[in-house]
Amino acid sequence: MYTRDSDPKRWVDIMTSDLGGYDASSSPGWNGNTIVWTDNMFKPSSDVMAVTPTTQTKVSDSKWTSHTTFQERSSGRWISVDTVCNKST
């Protein structure tokens, strides 16, 4: 669910899952075709030490891309997560 928080002038993304998961991210808004989301609730865990903001880009009316990275606790390595969403016609 996306909503606009007018006082601090930011966008907020609230996610919930059927298994009890939840998350909240915020963004100052769009810059051209790109929006950057920061995870407001991230806490390091036994698996993940850190995450970077997620950058979403509207490539066209039918295509979106997304990029983020996270750091594994066990190895310390950073892993990139890139996704592409294509709207089928």
Biopython code that builds the backbone (N, CA, C, O; Angstrom):
import numpy as np
from Bio.PDB.StructureBuilder import StructureBuilder

atoms = [
    (1, "MET", "N", (0.846, -1.153, 0.000)),
    (1, "MET", "CA", (0.000, 0.000, 0.000)),
    (1, "MET", "C", (0.908, 1.238, 0.000)),
    (1, "MET", "O", (1.823, 1.344, 0.817)),
    (2, "TYR", "N", (0.652, 2.150, -0.903)),
    (2, "TYR", "CA", (1.391, 3.396, -0.970)),
    (2, "TYR", "C", (0.500, 4.537, -0.492)),
    (2, "TYR", "O", (-0.706, 4.542, -0.741)),
    (3, "THR", "N", (1.102, 5.498, 0.193)),
    (3, "THR", "CA", (0.359, 6.672, 0.622)),
    (3, "THR", "C", (1.302, 7.864, 0.667)),
    (3, "THR", "O", (2.522, 7.698, 0.676)),
    (4, "ARG", "N", (0.749, 9.036, 0.693)),
    (4, "ARG", "CA", (1.541, 10.273, 0.759)),
    (4, "ARG", "C", (1.377, 10.870, 2.148)),
    (4, "ARG", "O", (0.258, 11.135, 2.587)),
    (5, "ASP", "N", (2.486, 11.079, 2.836)),
    (5, "ASP", "CA", (2.494, 11.711, 4.151)),
    (5, "ASP", "C", (2.782, 13.193, 3.916)),
    (5, "ASP", "O", (3.926, 13.573, 3.670)),
    (6, "SER", "N", (1.748, 14.027, 3.992)),
    (6, "SER", "CA", (1.863, 15.410, 3.541)),
    (6, "SER", "C", (2.701, 16.299, 4.446)),
    (6, "SER", "O", (3.312, 17.247, 3.951)),
    (7, "ASP", "N", (2.760, 16.041, 5.754)),
    (7, "ASP", "CA", (3.504, 16.932, 6.639)),
    (7, "ASP", "C", (5.012, 16.874, 6.384)),
    (7, "ASP", "O", (5.624, 17.916, 6.146)),
    (8, "PRO", "N", (5.638, 15.670, 6.427)),
    (8, "PRO", "CA", (7.066, 15.641, 6.098)),
    (8, "PRO", "C", (7.312, 15.564, 4.586)),
    (8, "PRO", "O", (8.456, 15.497, 4.136)),
    (9, "LYS", "N", (6.229, 15.575, 3.817)),
    (9, "LYS", "CA", (6.310, 15.535, 2.351)),
    (9, "LYS", "C", (7.131, 14.344, 1.870)),
    (9, "LYS", "O", (8.202, 14.503, 1.284)),
    (10, "ARG", "N", (6.611, 13.159, 2.126)),
    (10, "ARG", "CA", (7.272, 11.935, 1.668)),
    (10, "ARG", "C", (6.226, 10.906, 1.281)),
    (10, "ARG", "O", (5.080, 10.958, 1.727)),
    (11, "TRP", "N", (6.640, 9.978, 0.447)),
    (11, "TRP", "CA", (5.826, 8.826, 0.096)),
    (11, "TRP", "C", (6.163, 7.708, 1.060)),
    (11, "TRP", "O", (7.309, 7.575, 1.489)),
    (12, "VAL", "N", (5.159, 6.897, 1.407)),
    (12, "VAL", "CA", (5.348, 5.791, 2.341)),
    (12, "VAL", "C", (4.781, 4.525, 1.704)),
    (12, "VAL", "O", (3.680, 4.534, 1.154)),
    (13, "ASP", "N", (5.546, 3.439, 1.785)),
    (13, "ASP", "CA", (5.138, 2.131, 1.271)),
    (13, "ASP", "C", (5.026, 1.187, 2.463)),
    (13, "ASP", "O", (6.023, 0.897, 3.124)),
    (14, "ILE", "N", (3.825, 0.714, 2.735)),
    (14, "ILE", "CA", (3.585, -0.233, 3.827)),
    (14, "ILE", "C", (3.325, -1.602, 3.212)),
    (14, "ILE", "O", (2.437, -1.751, 2.372)),
    (15, "MET", "N", (4.106, -2.613, 3.633)),
    (15, "MET", "CA", (3.967, -3.963, 3.106)),
    (15, "MET", "C", (3.586, -4.890, 4.250)),
    (15, "MET", "O", (4.156, -4.813, 5.338)),
    (16, "THR", "N", (2.625, -5.761, 3.998)),
    (16, "THR", "CA", (2.288, -6.821, 4.939)),
    (16, "THR", "C", (2.188, -8.130, 4.165)),
    (16, "THR", "O", (1.906, -8.136, 2.967)),
    (17, "SER", "N", (2.423, -9.235, 4.864)),
    (17, "SER", "CA", (2.311, -10.539, 4.218)),
    (17, "SER", "C", (1.296, -11.405, 4.952)),
    (17, "SER", "O", (0.896, -11.094, 6.074)),
    (18, "ASP", "N", (0.886, -12.487, 4.313)),
    (18, "ASP", "CA", (-0.060, -13.419, 4.913)),
    (18, "ASP", "C", (0.558, -14.208, 6.065)),
    (18, "ASP", "O", (-0.157, -14.836, 6.846)),
    (19, "LEU", "N", (1.899, -14.174, 6.168)),
    (19, "LEU", "CA", (2.578, -14.947, 7.207)),
    (19, "LEU", "C", (3.065, -14.072, 8.358)),
    (19, "LEU", "O", (3.891, -14.509, 9.159)),
    (20, "GLY", "N", (2.558, -12.836, 8.448)),
    (20, "GLY", "CA", (2.907, -11.968, 9.566)),
    (20, "GLY", "C", (4.048, -11.008, 9.302)),
    (20, "GLY", "O", (4.409, -10.223, 10.178)),
    (21, "GLY", "N", (4.620, -11.057, 8.110)),
    (21, "GLY", "CA", (5.705, -10.137, 7.781)),
    (21, "GLY", "C", (5.190, -8.732, 7.536)),
    (21, "GLY", "O", (4.036, -8.545, 7.153)),
    (22, "TYR", "N", (6.040, -7.749, 7.755)),
    (22, "TYR", "CA", (5.656, -6.365, 7.508)),
    (22, "TYR", "C", (6.912, -5.526, 7.292)),
    (22, "TYR", "O", (8.007, -5.922, 7.691)),
    (23, "ASP", "N", (6.751, -4.388, 6.669)),
    (23, "ASP", "CA", (7.857, -3.473, 6.433)),
    (23, "ASP", "C", (7.298, -2.102, 6.095)),
    (23, "ASP", "O", (6.153, -1.981, 5.660)),
    (24, "ALA", "N", (8.101, -1.079, 6.293)),
    (24, "ALA", "CA", (7.731, 0.282, 5.923)),
    (24, "ALA", "C", (8.943, 0.953, 5.297)),
    (24, "ALA", "O", (10.037, 0.929, 5.861)),
    (25, "SER", "N", (8.744, 1.547, 4.136)),
    (25, "SER", "CA", (9.789, 2.288, 3.443)),
    (25, "SER", "C", (9.260, 3.672, 3.117)),
    (25, "SER", "O", (8.051, 3.882, 3.015)),
    (26, "SER", "N", (10.185, 4.618, 2.954)),
    (26, "SER", "CA", (9.750, 5.967, 2.585)),
    (26, "SER", "C", (10.657, 6.535, 1.512)),
    (26, "SER", "O", (11.785, 6.083, 1.317)),
    (27, "SER", "N", (10.132, 7.547, 0.816)),
    (27, "SER", "CA", (10.854, 8.201, -0.265)),
    (27, "SER", "C", (10.460, 9.676, -0.307)),
    (27, "SER", "O", (9.312, 10.021, -0.028)),
    (28, "PRO", "N", (11.411, 10.547, -0.656)),
    (28, "PRO", "CA", (11.040, 11.952, -0.827)),
    (28, "PRO", "C", (10.212, 12.181, -2.090)),
    (28, "PRO", "O", (9.613, 13.243, -2.256)),
    (29, "GLY", "N", (10.178, 11.196, -2.975)),
    (29, "GLY", "CA", (9.349, 11.303, -4.177)),
    (29, "GLY", "C", (10.120, 11.045, -5.457)),
    (29, "GLY", "O", (11.273, 10.614, -5.449)),
    (30, "TRP", "N", (9.449, 11.323, -6.540)),
    (30, "TRP", "CA", (9.980, 11.036, -7.873)),
    (30, "TRP", "C", (10.989, 12.084, -8.312)),
    (30, "TRP", "O", (10.837, 13.274, -8.036)),
    (31, "ASN", "N", (12.017, 11.617, -8.998)),
    (31, "ASN", "CA", (12.980, 12.475, -9.673)),
    (31, "ASN", "C", (13.029, 11.958, -11.107)),
    (31, "ASN", "O", (13.758, 11.013, -11.408)),
    (32, "GLY", "N", (12.257, 12.575, -11.979)),
    (32, "GLY", "CA", (12.113, 12.043, -13.338)),
    (32, "GLY", "C", (11.353, 10.733, -13.281)),
    (32, "GLY", "O", (10.240, 10.680, -12.756)),
    (33, "ASN", "N", (11.947, 9.669, -13.819)),
    (33, "ASN", "CA", (11.319, 8.343, -13.838)),
    (33, "ASN", "C", (11.834, 7.432, -12.728)),
    (33, "ASN", "O", (11.632, 6.219, -12.779)),
    (34, "THR", "N", (12.501, 8.013, -11.717)),
    (34, "THR", "CA", (13.125, 7.214, -10.664)),
    (34, "THR", "C", (12.627, 7.632, -9.288)),
    (34, "THR", "O", (12.437, 8.816, -9.008)),
    (35, "ILE", "N", (12.420, 6.628, -8.435)),
    (35, "ILE", "CA", (12.084, 6.874, -7.031)),
    (35, "ILE", "C", (12.984, 5.976, -6.182)),
    (35, "ILE", "O", (13.203, 4.812, -6.515)),
    (36, "VAL", "N", (13.503, 6.528, -5.083)),
    (36, "VAL", "CA", (14.412, 5.796, -4.196)),
    (36, "VAL", "C", (13.717, 5.586, -2.857)),
    (36, "VAL", "O", (13.268, 6.539, -2.219)),
    (37, "TRP", "N", (13.635, 4.304, -2.434)),
    (37, "TRP", "CA", (12.952, 3.932, -1.199)),
    (37, "TRP", "C", (13.984, 3.533, -0.141)),
    (37, "TRP", "O", (14.889, 2.744, -0.416)),
    (38, "THR", "N", (13.841, 4.082, 1.068)),
    (38, "THR", "CA", (14.694, 3.722, 2.194)),
    (38, "THR", "C", (13.875, 2.890, 3.168)),
    (38, "THR", "O", (12.766, 3.272, 3.544)),
    (39, "ASP", "N", (14.427, 1.746, 3.576)),
    (39, "ASP", "CA", (13.742, 0.855, 4.520)),
    (39, "ASP", "C", (13.839, 1.462, 5.915)),
    (39, "ASP", "O", (14.922, 1.510, 6.499)),
    (40, "ASN", "N", (12.712, 1.925, 6.449)),
    (40, "ASN", "CA", (12.689, 2.587, 7.749)),
    (40, "ASN", "C", (12.713, 1.625, 8.931)),
    (40, "ASN", "O", (12.926, 2.049, 10.067)),
    (41, "MET", "N", (12.501, 0.345, 8.681)),
    (41, "MET", "CA", (12.394, -0.598, 9.789)),
    (41, "MET", "C", (13.509, -1.639, 9.805)),
    (41, "MET", "O", (13.464, -2.567, 10.612)),
    (42, "PHE", "N", (14.506, -1.506, 8.935)),
    (42, "PHE", "CA", (15.561, -2.517, 8.868)),
    (42, "PHE", "C", (16.344, -2.581, 10.172)),
    (42, "PHE", "O", (16.760, -1.566, 10.730)),
    (43, "LYS", "N", (16.528, -3.812, 10.633)),
    (43, "LYS", "CA", (17.397, -4.084, 11.771)),
    (43, "LYS", "C", (18.302, -5.246, 11.368)),
    (43, "LYS", "O", (17.820, -6.232, 10.810)),
    (44, "PRO", "N", (19.596, -5.148, 11.638)),
    (44, "PRO", "CA", (20.489, -6.260, 11.304)),
    (44, "PRO", "C", (19.986, -7.560, 11.928)),
    (44, "PRO", "O", (19.419, -7.566, 13.020)),
    (45, "SER", "N", (20.208, -8.656, 11.210)),
    (45, "SER", "CA", (19.758, -9.970, 11.687)),
    (45, "SER", "C", (20.925, -10.942, 11.665)),
    (45, "SER", "O", (22.064, -10.551, 11.408)),
    (46, "SER", "N", (20.643, -12.192, 11.932)),
    (46, "SER", "CA", (21.694, -13.209, 11.897)),
    (46, "SER", "C", (22.179, -13.460, 10.474)),
    (46, "SER", "O", (23.258, -14.022, 10.285)),
    (47, "ASP", "N", (21.402, -13.055, 9.471)),
    (47, "ASP", "CA", (21.771, -13.283, 8.072)),
    (47, "ASP", "C", (22.234, -12.027, 7.340)),
    (47, "ASP", "O", (23.153, -12.092, 6.524)),
    (48, "VAL", "N", (21.609, -10.884, 7.623)),
    (48, "VAL", "CA", (21.858, -9.656, 6.861)),
    (48, "VAL", "C", (22.321, -8.544, 7.798)),
    (48, "VAL", "O", (21.656, -8.224, 8.783)),
    (49, "MET", "N", (23.493, -7.955, 7.464)),
    (49, "MET", "CA", (24.069, -6.884, 8.289)),
    (49, "MET", "C", (23.576, -5.499, 7.877)),
    (49, "MET", "O", (23.380, -4.630, 8.726)),
    (50, "ALA", "N", (23.376, -5.295, 6.567)),
    (50, "ALA", "CA", (23.040, -3.957, 6.069)),
    (50, "ALA", "C", (22.318, -4.068, 4.736)),
    (50, "ALA", "O", (22.448, -5.064, 4.025)),
    (51, "VAL", "N", (21.557, -3.032, 4.410)),
    (51, "VAL", "CA", (20.885, -2.938, 3.118)),
    (51, "VAL", "C", (21.064, -1.523, 2.585)),
    (51, "VAL", "O", (21.280, -0.587, 3.354)),
    (52, "THR", "N", (20.975, -1.371, 1.271)),
    (52, "THR", "CA", (21.009, -0.049, 0.660)),
    (52, "THR", "C", (19.592, 0.331, 0.248)),
    (52, "THR", "O", (18.726, -0.539, 0.155)),
    (53, "PRO", "N", (19.339, 1.612, 0.001)),
    (53, "PRO", "CA", (18.023, 1.997, -0.511)),
    (53, "PRO", "C", (17.716, 1.273, -1.827)),
    (53, "PRO", "O", (18.624, 0.870, -2.553)),
    (54, "THR", "N", (16.432, 1.119, -2.115)),
    (54, "THR", "CA", (15.985, 0.483, -3.353)),
    (54, "THR", "C", (15.639, 1.559, -4.373)),
    (54, "THR", "O", (14.849, 2.462, -4.094)),
    (55, "THR", "N", (16.229, 1.457, -5.542)),
    (55, "THR", "CA", (15.947, 2.403, -6.624)),
    (55, "THR", "C", (15.025, 1.740, -7.634)),
    (55, "THR", "O", (15.370, 0.707, -8.208)),
    (56, "GLN", "N", (13.852, 2.327, -7.855)),
    (56, "GLN", "CA", (12.904, 1.840, -8.859)),
    (56, "GLN", "C", (12.876, 2.838, -10.007)),
    (56, "GLN", "O", (12.841, 4.050, -9.796)),
    (57, "THR", "N", (12.891, 2.305, -11.229)),
    (57, "THR", "CA", (12.875, 3.152, -12.419)),
    (57, "THR", "C", (11.764, 2.711, -13.356)),
    (57, "THR", "O", (11.635, 1.530, -13.678)),
    (58, "LYS", "N", (10.963, 3.679, -13.789)),
    (58, "LYS", "CA", (9.935, 3.408, -14.796)),
    (58, "LYS", "C", (10.609, 3.567, -16.156)),
    (58, "LYS", "O", (10.909, 4.681, -16.586)),
    (59, "VAL", "N", (10.844, 2.439, -16.826)),
    (59, "VAL", "CA", (11.497, 2.430, -18.123)),
    (59, "VAL", "C", (10.501, 2.816, -19.217)),
    (59, "VAL", "O", (10.830, 3.559, -20.141)),
    (60, "SER", "N", (9.287, 2.299, -19.094)),
    (60, "SER", "CA", (8.211, 2.603, -20.045)),
    (60, "SER", "C", (6.881, 2.322, -19.342)),
    (60, "SER", "O", (6.870, 1.931, -18.175)),
    (61, "ASP", "N", (5.771, 2.517, -20.039)),
    (61, "ASP", "CA", (4.464, 2.222, -19.444)),
    (61, "ASP", "C", (4.305, 0.746, -19.108)),
    (61, "ASP", "O", (3.446, 0.386, -18.304)),
    (62, "SER", "N", (5.121, -0.111, -19.710)),
    (62, "SER", "CA", (4.973, -1.549, -19.469)),
    (62, "SER", "C", (6.208, -2.188, -18.843)),
    (62, "SER", "O", (6.263, -3.411, -18.715)),
    (63, "LYS", "N", (7.212, -1.380, -18.445)),
    (63, "LYS", "CA", (8.431, -1.973, -17.882)),
    (63, "LYS", "C", (8.980, -1.121, -16.729)),
    (63, "LYS", "O", (9.108, 0.098, -16.840)),
    (64, "TRP", "N", (9.306, -1.811, -15.605)),
    (64, "TRP", "CA", (9.927, -1.211, -14.439)),
    (64, "TRP", "C", (11.172, -2.010, -14.071)),
    (64, "TRP", "O", (11.213, -3.224, -14.269)),
    (65, "THR", "N", (12.189, -1.333, -13.538)),
    (65, "THR", "CA", (13.352, -2.028, -13.002)),
    (65, "THR", "C", (13.544, -1.612, -11.545)),
    (65, "THR", "O", (13.060, -0.565, -11.114)),
    (66, "SER", "N", (14.253, -2.443, -10.801)),
    (66, "SER", "CA", (14.509, -2.179, -9.392)),
    (66, "SER", "C", (15.908, -2.677, -9.058)),
    (66, "SER", "O", (16.351, -3.701, -9.578)),
    (67, "HIS", "N", (16.615, -1.930, -8.170)),
    (67, "HIS", "CA", (17.966, -2.327, -7.764)),
    (67, "HIS", "C", (18.161, -2.036, -6.280)),
    (67, "HIS", "O", (17.795, -0.966, -5.796)),
    (68, "THR", "N", (18.742, -2.998, -5.563)),
    (68, "THR", "CA", (19.140, -2.826, -4.173)),
    (68, "THR", "C", (20.295, -3.774, -3.888)),
    (68, "THR", "O", (20.582, -4.660, -4.693)),
    (69, "THR", "N", (20.952, -3.600, -2.764)),
    (69, "THR", "CA", (22.005, -4.524, -2.346)),
    (69, "THR", "C", (21.851, -4.786, -0.849)),
    (69, "THR", "O", (21.272, -3.987, -0.113)),
    (70, "PHE", "N", (22.386, -5.926, -0.426)),
    (70, "PHE", "CA", (22.433, -6.226, 1.005)),
    (70, "PHE", "C", (23.749, -6.903, 1.328)),
    (70, "PHE", "O", (24.387, -7.498, 0.460)),
    (71, "GLN", "N", (24.150, -6.804, 2.599)),
    (71, "GLN", "CA", (25.413, -7.383, 3.033)),
    (71, "GLN", "C", (25.154, -8.594, 3.911)),
    (71, "GLN", "O", (24.471, -8.512, 4.931)),
    (72, "GLU", "N", (25.724, -9.735, 3.487)),
    (72, "GLU", "CA", (25.605, -10.966, 4.270)),
    (72, "GLU", "C", (26.449, -10.876, 5.537)),
    (72, "GLU", "O", (27.580, -10.392, 5.510)),
    (73, "ARG", "N", (25.897, -11.339, 6.622)),
    (73, "ARG", "CA", (26.659, -11.332, 7.873)),
    (73, "ARG", "C", (27.783, -12.370, 7.834)),
    (73, "ARG", "O", (28.901, -12.079, 8.257)),
    (74, "SER", "N", (27.504, -13.571, 7.335)),
    (74, "SER", "CA", (28.481, -14.661, 7.401)),
    (74, "SER", "C", (29.741, -14.381, 6.586)),
    (74, "SER", "O", (30.844, -14.678, 7.044)),
    (75, "SER", "N", (29.598, -13.817, 5.391)),
    (75, "SER", "CA", (30.760, -13.603, 4.523)),
    (75, "SER", "C", (31.175, -12.134, 4.431)),
    (75, "SER", "O", (32.311, -11.832, 4.065)),
    (76, "GLY", "N", (30.264, -11.229, 4.760)),
    (76, "GLY", "CA", (30.552, -9.810, 4.620)),
    (76, "GLY", "C", (30.393, -9.295, 3.201)),
    (76, "GLY", "O", (30.561, -8.103, 2.946)),
    (77, "ARG", "N", (30.066, -10.201, 2.265)),
    (77, "ARG", "CA", (29.967, -9.763, 0.865)),
    (77, "ARG", "C", (28.645, -9.056, 0.608)),
    (77, "ARG", "O", (27.628, -9.339, 1.242)),
    (78, "TRP", "N", (28.690, -8.121, -0.348)),
    (78, "TRP", "CA", (27.498, -7.392, -0.782)),
    (78, "TRP", "C", (26.884, -8.117, -1.961)),
    (78, "TRP", "O", (27.594, -8.516, -2.884)),
    (79, "ILE", "N", (25.578, -8.292, -1.938)),
    (79, "ILE", "CA", (24.853, -8.991, -2.998)),
    (79, "ILE", "C", (23.859, -8.019, -3.625)),
    (79, "ILE", "O", (23.079, -7.374, -2.924)),
    (80, "SER", "N", (23.897, -7.922, -4.949)),
    (80, "SER", "CA", (22.967, -7.060, -5.679)),
    (80, "SER", "C", (21.708, -7.826, -6.027)),
    (80, "SER", "O", (21.755, -9.008, -6.367)),
    (81, "VAL", "N", (20.589, -7.140, -5.939)),
    (81, "VAL", "CA", (19.300, -7.719, -6.323)),
    (81, "VAL", "C", (18.694, -6.783, -7.361)),
    (81, "VAL", "O", (18.306, -5.655, -7.053)),
    (82, "ASP", "N", (18.619, -7.271, -8.598)),
    (82, "ASP", "CA", (18.050, -6.497, -9.692)),
    (82, "ASP", "C", (16.825, -7.221, -10.221)),
    (82, "ASP", "O", (16.868, -8.421, -10.494)),
    (83, "THR", "N", (15.730, -6.480, -10.365)),
    (83, "THR", "CA", (14.513, -7.075, -10.881)),
    (83, "THR", "C", (14.004, -6.268, -12.062)),
    (83, "THR", "O", (14.281, -5.076, -12.189)),
    (84, "VAL", "N", (13.251, -6.945, -12.924)),
    (84, "VAL", "CA", (12.599, -6.313, -14.063)),
    (84, "VAL", "C", (11.146, -6.779, -14.063)),
    (84, "VAL", "O", (10.870, -7.977, -14.002)),
    (85, "CYS", "N", (10.239, -5.845, -14.129)),
    (85, "CYS", "CA", (8.815, -6.171, -14.214)),
    (85, "CYS", "C", (8.314, -5.719, -15.568)),
    (85, "CYS", "O", (8.436, -4.548, -15.927)),
    (86, "ASN", "N", (7.747, -6.657, -16.324)),
    (86, "ASN", "CA", (7.151, -6.348, -17.618)),
    (86, "ASN", "C", (5.653, -6.603, -17.556)),
    (86, "ASN", "O", (5.212, -7.687, -17.173)),
    (87, "LYS", "N", (4.894, -5.618, -17.927)),
    (87, "LYS", "CA", (3.436, -5.764, -17.971)),
    (87, "LYS", "C", (3.079, -6.515, -19.250)),
    (87, "LYS", "O", (3.458, -6.110, -20.349)),
    (88, "SER", "N", (2.349, -7.607, -19.090)),
    (88, "SER", "CA", (1.947, -8.368, -20.267)),
    (88, "SER", "C", (0.711, -7.725, -20.904)),
    (88, "SER", "O", (-0.122, -7.132, -20.218)),
    (89, "THR", "N", (0.616, -7.853, -22.200)),
    (89, "THR", "CA", (-0.514, -7.243, -22.915)),
    (89, "THR", "C", (-1.579, -8.256, -23.231)),
    (89, "THR", "O", (-2.599, -7.913, -23.829)),
]
sb = StructureBuilder()
sb.init_structure("model")
sb.init_model(0)
sb.init_chain("A")
sb.init_seg("    ")
for serial, (resi, resn, name, xyz) in enumerate(atoms, 1):
    if name == "N":
        sb.init_residue(resn, " ", resi, " ")
    sb.init_atom(name, np.array(xyz, "f"), 0.0, 1.0, " ", f" {name:<3s}", serial, name[0])
structure = sb.get_structure()
